[in-house]
Amino acid sequence: ALPISTETIDTTPVSNVDVARIYIGDSSAYKNISLTGLQVTPLDALFITIQLDEVARIAALSISGTPGGDGDPAFVNIDPVTFKDIAQNHILQSQSFSLDETADEIKPTFVSGSLNLSTGFMLLYFSETIRTTPSSSVKLVDMALPNRTSVLSDLLLTGAIVTEENNRDKSVKMLLNDLQRVTAIRRSDQRGGDGVSLFLNINQNAVVDMAGNGVVAKTSTIAQYADVVDPFVRTITLNMTNGKMVLNISEIVDVGSLNVSLVAFMNKTTGSHEVILSGADVMPGDSYLATIMLTESQRVKAIEASATPGGDGEGIFSTVYNGAFQDYGENFVNLNANLAVEEIPDIENPRLLTANINYGTGIIIVESSETLDLTPNTLLNLGNCFIENVTNDQSIVLTGASVTGVDAESITIELLETQRVLAIALSGTPGGDGVRAILRVRPSTVRDIAQNENSDEFVLSLIETKDSINPGVLSAEVFFTSGTIIIFANETIDTTPKSLVVLQDIFLTNDGSSNGITMSGADVIASDQETITLIMPEVTRVGAIE
């Protein structure tokens, strides 16, 4: 109310007062705030009553001498011909005087609110303008979304982003982070929720009006709008070293529910040889990032189809099929096809872990940390492999042994017969020296699919299986002229010393019985070979001829 006249002012109709010529200012010299468009009370009196709208009220408050102002009273400035008395005489001179100010002591109250569960945008309305500049003026720690089922704890709004605007529409706008948004979905009455409406809990310190009055504490329901936005995959990264594929998703999802049978990769250029990721492991958790650990076979195929070392140079892309996963609003991912995959090369050198040897078959199996490139099998340099008693004594070099030419996480080596026999002599098994043998592999002996060679030398204590296969006789030849008998066996026979050959159990016979001529007294040629050579004494030779 402006007590501005010594006589009654004609305010009926209210158009008699030209509010566009009335201003509120910092001083008599300023016209900071125009009252254009504001409502005049139709009452002829010694004063004029004008109802300020929220915009003008807050503007006036900011230059006032009351809390929320600049400390000095505001002024009202009136131009000539602004109003007239009952006799229709206009005011002819400008007038300016300080306002008699009454502080704003009314606490703001919460009116209504809504939360868009698709975006996390929360809009709150209050009874008056709320201070949101700086954003720290809103004490998010004093605001929460409680769950009335008492199953879940309150969702604090700490970490949300408040829009700094001191909006005259009396609103507070904030954007929940995605974890808060997802948590809100789970405790809402919308899809993906627990069926109970969200509540907003506002403590008295949560917000203040422009005069610094704290809000009236309140707990109230707010409107909730369902999450209707489908998730999608932004980017995919594949680390060829460990087979870790990471899907960067547009929002937080329950990545543990990812159906890997609906995720695939293939050659970027040809689109051929699609590899479905069935059998791969998914790391559980709520995250933007879905981590899939490929099987070793899948990792190898990825390298071979990639543009990284060991690949075909073309690179790969990935497809995520409909329904591979869903967000917490129960929206399924749609087809995400032909997604370029960021390929991180395999940079880890292969390591040899264990080695087993079967002295009966002469087969060595060496386990590796990853799949090795063994096609062709000449890629394995056997000249760098040794069976030894003591490191570096190079007792037995494996040159000449055969390698199974199949890319695998293990190497299968079949020793030559001479190597097998020498290895037994170095072993801790029967026929050996009682000390377990070792396998030494020099650097640059093997390579993985990405063509990384082993950079270290590996000395592996052999896990030994004794030779438990009984030797067998294949055939025999008798030279009656010289009295020599050569017996052919299926493996090397130990004839050193000669006494290991039991001559009285060897016969020459016509019918395969033991009733023939015994070889007792024959001489054994002491030479460990796959043959036994006997020299018959003369009397035995003659008897054999007869």
Backbone hydrogen bonds, N-H to C=O, Kabsch-Sander energy under -0.5 kcal/mol:
donor,donor_aa,acceptor,acceptor_aa,energy
2,L,48,I,-3.1
4,I,2,L,-1.8
5,S,46,L,-1.3
9,I,45,A,-3.1
10,D,84,K,-2.5
11,T,9,I,-0.9
16,N,13,P,-1.9
17,V,14,V,-2.0
18,D,16,N,-0.6
18,D,82,T,-3.0
19,V,17,V,-1.3
21,R,18,D,-2.2
22,I,19,V,-1.8
23,Y,77,N,-2.6
24,I,33,I,-2.1
25,G,75,F,-2.7
30,Y,27,S,-1.3
33,I,24,I,-2.8
34,S,32,N,-0.5
35,L,19,V,-0.6
35,L,22,I,-1.8
38,L,35,L,-2.1
39,Q,51,Q,-0.8
41,T,49,T,-3.0
43,L,41,T,-2.0
45,A,9,I,-0.7
45,A,43,L,-0.5
48,I,2,L,-1.7
50,I,48,I,-0.6
51,Q,39,Q,-2.8
52,L,50,I,-0.7
57,R,53,D,-2.9
58,I,54,E,-2.4
59,A,55,V,-1.9
60,A,56,A,-2.8
61,L,57,R,-2.4
62,S,58,I,-1.9
63,I,59,A,-0.7
63,I,60,A,-0.9
64,S,61,L,-1.5
69,G,66,T,-2.5
70,D,64,S,-0.9
71,G,64,S,-1.8
72,D,64,S,-0.6
75,F,25,G,-2.9
76,V,97,F,-2.6
77,N,23,Y,-2.8
78,I,95,Q,-3.3
79,D,21,R,-2.5
81,V,91,I,-3.5
82,T,79,D,-0.6
85,D,89,N,-2.0
86,I,8,T,-0.8
88,Q,85,D,-2.0
90,H,88,Q,-0.5
91,I,83,F,-2.1
95,Q,78,I,-2.3
97,F,76,V,-1.8
99,L,74,A,-3.0
101,E,99,L,-0.9
103,A,101,E,-0.5
105,E,103,A,-0.8
107,K,105,E,-0.5
111,V,125,Y,-3.1
112,S,125,Y,-1.3
114,S,123,L,-2.1
115,L,223,A,-2.2
116,N,121,F,-2.6
117,L,115,L,-0.8
117,L,225,Y,-2.6
120,G,116,N,-3.1
121,F,116,N,-0.6
122,M,174,M,-3.1
123,L,114,S,-2.3
124,L,172,V,-2.5
125,Y,112,S,-3.4
126,F,170,K,-2.6
127,S,109,T,-2.0
131,R,208,V,-2.5
132,T,130,I,-0.6
137,S,134,P,-2.4
138,V,135,S,-1.8
139,K,137,S,-0.7
139,K,206,A,-2.9
140,L,138,V,-1.5
142,D,139,K,-2.0
143,M,140,L,-1.9
144,A,201,N,-1.9
145,L,155,L,-2.4
148,R,146,P,-0.5
150,S,147,N,-1.5
155,L,145,L,-1.7
156,L,154,D,-0.9
157,L,140,L,-0.9
157,L,143,M,-1.9
160,A,157,L,-2.3
161,I,175,L,-2.5
162,V,160,A,-0.6
163,T,173,K,-2.6
165,E,163,T,-0.9
170,K,167,N,-1.5
172,V,124,L,-2.5
174,M,122,M,-2.2
175,L,161,I,-2.5
176,L,120,G,-2.9
176,L,174,M,-0.5
181,R,177,N,-2.6
182,V,178,D,-2.7
183,T,179,L,-2.4
184,A,180,Q,-2.6
185,I,181,R,-2.1
186,R,182,V,-2.0
187,R,183,T,-0.8
187,R,184,A,-0.7
188,S,185,I,-1.7
193,G,190,Q,-2.5
194,D,188,S,-0.8
195,G,188,S,-1.8
196,V,188,S,-0.7
199,F,146,P,-1.0
200,L,220,S,-3.7
201,N,144,A,-3.2
201,N,199,F,-0.5
202,I,200,L,-0.6
202,I,218,K,-3.1
203,N,142,D,-2.4
203,N,201,N,-0.5
206,A,203,N,-1.9
209,D,213,N,-2.0
210,M,129,T,-0.8
212,G,209,D,-1.8
215,V,204,Q,-0.5
215,V,207,V,-1.8
216,V,108,P,-2.4
217,A,215,V,-0.5
218,K,202,I,-2.2
220,S,200,L,-2.3
222,I,198,L,-1.2
223,A,113,G,-2.6
225,Y,115,L,-2.4
226,A,224,Q,-0.5
228,V,226,A,-0.7
230,D,228,V,-0.5
234,R,232,F,-0.5
234,R,248,N,-3.6
235,T,248,N,-1.0
236,I,340,A,-0.7
237,T,246,V,-2.2
238,L,342,E,-2.9
239,N,244,K,-2.5
240,M,238,L,-0.8
240,M,344,I,-3.0
243,G,239,N,-2.0
244,K,239,N,-0.8
245,M,243,G,-0.7
245,M,292,I,-3.2
246,V,237,T,-3.0
246,V,244,K,-0.5
247,L,245,M,-0.5
247,L,290,A,-2.8
248,N,235,T,-3.0
248,N,246,V,-0.6
249,I,247,L,-0.8
249,I,288,Y,-3.1
250,S,232,F,-2.5
253,V,287,S,-2.0
254,D,326,Q,-0.7
255,V,253,V,-1.5
255,V,285,G,-1.7
256,G,285,G,-0.6
257,S,254,D,-2.0
258,L,255,V,-1.7
259,N,324,A,-2.8
260,V,258,L,-1.0
262,L,259,N,-2.0
263,V,260,V,-1.6
264,A,319,T,-2.2
265,F,275,V,-1.6
266,M,317,F,-2.3
267,N,272,S,-1.6
268,K,315,G,-3.4
271,G,267,N,-1.7
275,V,265,F,-3.2
276,I,274,E,-0.6
277,L,260,V,-0.8
277,L,263,V,-2.4
280,A,277,L,-2.3
281,D,293,M,-2.1
283,M,291,T,-2.5
287,S,253,V,-1.9
287,S,285,G,-0.6
290,A,247,L,-2.5
290,A,288,Y,-0.6
291,T,289,L,-0.7
292,I,245,M,-3.3
292,I,290,A,-0.6
293,M,281,D,-3.3
294,L,243,G,-2.9
294,L,292,I,-0.8
299,R,295,T,-2.7
300,V,296,E,-2.4
301,K,297,S,-2.1
302,A,298,Q,-2.2
303,I,299,R,-2.3
304,E,300,V,-2.4
305,A,301,K,-1.4
306,S,302,A,-0.5
306,S,303,I,-1.3
311,G,308,T,-2.5
312,D,304,E,-0.7
312,D,306,S,-0.5
313,G,306,S,-2.0
314,E,306,S,-0.6
317,F,266,M,-2.0
318,S,339,L,-2.6
319,T,264,A,-2.3
320,V,336,N,-2.8
321,Y,262,L,-3.0
321,Y,319,T,-0.6
323,G,333,V,-2.6
324,A,321,Y,-1.7
327,D,331,N,-2.4
328,Y,252,I,-0.6
330,E,327,D,-1.7
332,F,330,E,-0.5
333,V,325,F,-2.5
334,N,231,P,-0.7
336,N,320,V,-3.1
337,A,335,L,-0.6
339,L,318,S,-2.9
340,A,338,N,-0.6
341,V,316,I,-1.3
342,E,236,I,-2.9
342,E,340,A,-0.5
343,E,341,V,-0.7
344,I,238,L,-2.8
344,I,342,E,-0.5
347,I,345,P,-0.7
353,L,367,E,-3.0
354,T,367,E,-0.8
356,N,365,I,-2.5
357,I,463,I,-2.5
358,N,363,I,-2.2
359,Y,357,I,-0.7
359,Y,465,T,-2.8
362,G,358,N,-2.6
363,I,358,N,-0.9
364,I,413,I,-3.2
365,I,356,N,-2.5
366,V,364,I,-0.5
366,V,411,I,-2.5
367,E,354,T,-2.2
367,E,365,I,-0.5
368,S,409,E,-3.2
369,S,351,R,-2.5
372,L,408,A,-3.1
373,D,447,R,-2.7
374,L,372,L,-0.9
379,L,376,P,-1.8
380,L,377,N,-1.4
381,N,379,L,-0.7
381,N,445,T,-1.7
382,L,380,L,-1.3
384,N,381,N,-1.8
385,C,382,L,-1.8
386,F,440,R,-2.4
387,I,396,I,-2.5
388,E,386,F,-0.5
388,E,438,I,-2.7
393,D,390,V,-2.3
396,I,387,I,-1.8
398,L,382,L,-0.8
398,L,385,C,-2.1
401,A,398,L,-2.2
402,S,414,E,-2.3
404,T,412,T,-2.2
405,G,403,V,-0.5
406,V,404,T,-2.0
408,A,372,L,-0.8
411,I,366,V,-2.5
413,I,364,I,-3.0
413,I,411,I,-0.6
414,E,402,S,-2.8
415,L,362,G,-3.3
415,L,413,I,-0.6
420,R,416,L,-2.6
421,V,417,E,-2.3
422,L,418,T,-2.1
423,A,419,Q,-2.4
424,I,420,R,-2.1
425,A,421,V,-1.7
426,L,422,L,-0.9
426,L,423,A,-0.8
427,S,423,A,-0.6
427,S,424,I,-1.3
432,G,429,T,-2.5
433,D,427,S,-0.8
434,G,427,S,-1.7
435,V,427,S,-0.8
438,I,388,E,-2.8
439,L,460,L,-3.1
440,R,386,F,-2.9
440,R,438,I,-0.5
441,V,458,F,-2.9
442,R,384,N,-2.3
444,S,454,N,-2.9
445,T,442,R,-0.6
448,D,452,N,-2.2
449,I,371,T,-0.9
451,Q,448,D,-1.9
453,E,451,Q,-0.5
454,N,446,V,-1.9
458,F,441,V,-2.4
460,L,439,L,-3.1
460,L,458,F,-0.6
461,S,459,V,-0.5
462,L,437,A,-2.0
462,L,460,L,-0.5
463,I,355,A,-2.7
464,E,462,L,-0.9
465,T,357,I,-2.3
468,S,466,K,-1.0
470,N,468,S,-0.6
474,L,488,F,-3.4
475,S,488,F,-1.3
477,E,486,I,-2.6
479,F,484,T,-3.5
480,F,478,V,-0.8
483,G,479,F,-2.0
484,T,479,F,-1.4
485,I,534,L,-2.7
486,I,477,E,-2.8
487,I,485,I,-0.5
487,I,532,I,-2.8
488,F,475,S,-3.1
488,F,486,I,-0.5
489,A,530,E,-3.0
490,N,472,G,-2.2
493,I,529,Q,-3.7
495,T,493,I,-0.8
500,L,497,P,-1.8
501,V,498,K,-2.3
502,V,500,L,-0.7
503,L,501,V,-1.3
505,D,502,V,-1.4
506,I,503,L,-2.1
508,L,517,I,-2.3
509,T,507,F,-0.5
516,G,513,S,-0.5
517,I,508,L,-2.8
518,T,516,G,-0.6
519,M,503,L,-0.9
519,M,506,I,-2.2
522,A,519,M,-2.7
523,D,535,I,-2.9
525,I,533,T,-2.7
526,A,524,V,-0.8
527,S,525,I,-1.3
529,Q,493,I,-0.7
529,Q,527,S,-0.9
532,I,487,I,-2.2
534,L,485,I,-3.0
534,L,532,I,-0.6
535,I,523,D,-2.8
536,M,483,G,-3.4
536,M,534,L,-0.6
541,R,537,P,-2.5
542,V,538,E,-2.7
543,G,539,V,-2.1
544,A,540,T,-2.2
545,I,541,R,-2.1
546,E,542,V,-2.4
